[in-house]
Amino acid sequence: MLAIRGLRKSFGGRTVLDGFDLTVEAGEFVALLGPNGSGKSTALRCVVGLESPDGGEIEVGGTAAMVFQKIHLVGRRNALDNVCSGALGRLKLRHSLVFPHDVRQEAMACLERVGLADRALDRTARLSGGQQQRVAIARALCQRANVILADEPVSALDPQAAVQVMELLQALANEGMAVVAVLHQPELAHTYAHRIVEMRAGVAA
């Protein structure tokens, strides 16, 4: 579950979020639509702590993980190692380069969940854009996230890959996660999201 109440954020005197409210229940997939600058991405970044809000309340029922448009994987490392990195927050620093067996098993299960177990040992740079995005989602799963936040996850993908990623996000919501995706494709939002929230000038329209 995710609850955002009265979220406010400004940059250099320009108001980006102006009392934004959003509640997403476990098992729900919400798409955020709206023009550039309406505060969609900033709201997600505030939830995961990448930005500090100026006011308001954020309640996360568990752990939130974010998936970005720019996928931020380590291209020279294989898919399994990239997914294992989702566990870094709960490991001692000495495990940052060599992951223990239980973490690797968990990461393999996450890769299997996104349909890429057979590519676990492939260098991430050799994977397609859609496959890389699914690895990024697997990494979020390895964070043991209850809330998945996806910031324009399909903007850089071809149509077939975009559909695969949207189907995956929808399936994760159907399995009980709270999923929020910033999208610029209304047709995908209407097809896959359970609910659409439009943002205008930092508030829900």
JOBEL-V799554 format. One record per helix or strand. SS is the DSSP state (~ for helix, > for strand). FROM is the first residue (numbers start at 0). LEN is the number of residues. Records with the same first field share a line. If there is no record, write none. Layout:
BEGIN
SS = FROM-LEN / FROM-LEN
END
This chain:
BEGIN
> = 1-10 / 13-11 / 28-5 / 54-6 / 63-4 / 77-1 / 122-1 / 146-5 / 177-5 / 194-6 / 202-2
~ = 39-8 / 78-12 / 92-3 / 100-13 / 116-3 / 123-3 / 128-14 / 158-16 / 185-7
END
